[in-house]
Amino acid sequence: MVPFWQRALCPGVAALNGSRFHPDMKLFYRRLRTNGKPPKVALVAVARKLLTSINAIVRDQQPWVAATI
């Protein structure tokens, strides 16, 4: 069984990596930060955007297309 902290940390790690290396997520994170959002709030927004994108990909059974985010 996976500990709670590990399950809770997984979307945060994906959001952190997305905000640093994925071009679209990096721009989204920077835009939120320049608009005055705290770093944790911006990371949660990136995590939510990633989860929403993943859900849409699974729902529609379509391959990943970077330009659709």
C-alpha positions as CSV (number, residue, x, y, z in Angstrom):
1,M,0.0,0.0,0.0
2,V,1.3,3.4,-0.9
3,P,1.5,5.9,2.0
4,F,-0.7,8.9,2.0
5,W,2.1,11.4,1.7
6,Q,3.4,9.7,-1.4
7,R,-0.1,9.8,-3.1
8,A,-0.5,13.4,-2.1
9,L,2.9,14.4,-3.4
10,C,2.6,12.8,-6.9
11,P,0.5,15.6,-8.6
12,G,2.7,18.2,-6.9
13,V,5.9,16.7,-8.3
14,A,4.3,16.5,-11.8
15,A,3.2,20.1,-11.5
16,L,6.7,21.2,-10.3
17,N,8.3,19.5,-13.3
18,G,5.7,20.8,-15.7
19,S,6.2,24.3,-14.5
20,R,9.9,24.0,-15.0
21,F,10.2,22.1,-18.3
22,H,7.0,21.9,-20.2
23,P,6.8,25.1,-22.4
24,D,3.1,25.7,-22.1
25,M,3.0,25.0,-18.4
26,K,6.0,27.1,-17.8
27,L,4.3,30.1,-19.5
28,F,1.1,29.4,-17.5
29,Y,3.1,29.3,-14.2
30,R,5.0,32.5,-15.1
31,R,1.9,34.3,-16.0
32,L,0.2,33.4,-12.7
33,R,3.3,34.5,-10.8
34,T,3.6,37.8,-12.6
35,N,-0.1,38.4,-11.8
36,G,0.8,38.2,-8.1
37,K,-0.2,34.6,-7.3
38,P,1.9,32.9,-4.6
39,P,4.1,30.1,-5.7
40,K,2.0,27.3,-4.1
41,V,-1.2,28.6,-5.6
42,A,0.4,28.7,-9.1
43,L,1.7,25.1,-8.7
44,V,-1.8,23.9,-7.7
45,A,-3.2,25.6,-10.8
46,V,-0.6,23.9,-12.9
47,A,-1.4,20.5,-11.3
48,R,-5.1,21.1,-11.9
49,K,-4.4,22.0,-15.6
50,L,-2.3,18.8,-16.0
51,L,-5.0,16.6,-14.4
52,T,-7.7,18.2,-16.6
53,S,-5.6,17.6,-19.7
54,I,-4.9,14.0,-18.7
55,N,-8.6,13.4,-18.0
56,A,-9.6,14.8,-21.4
57,I,-7.0,12.6,-23.2
58,V,-8.3,9.4,-21.4
59,R,-11.9,10.4,-21.9
60,D,-11.5,11.1,-25.7
61,Q,-9.0,8.3,-26.2
62,Q,-6.8,10.7,-28.2
63,P,-3.0,10.9,-28.3
64,W,-1.2,13.8,-26.6
65,V,-1.1,17.0,-28.7
66,A,1.0,19.7,-27.0
67,A,-0.7,22.6,-28.8
68,T,-4.2,21.8,-27.3
69,I,-3.3,22.9,-23.7
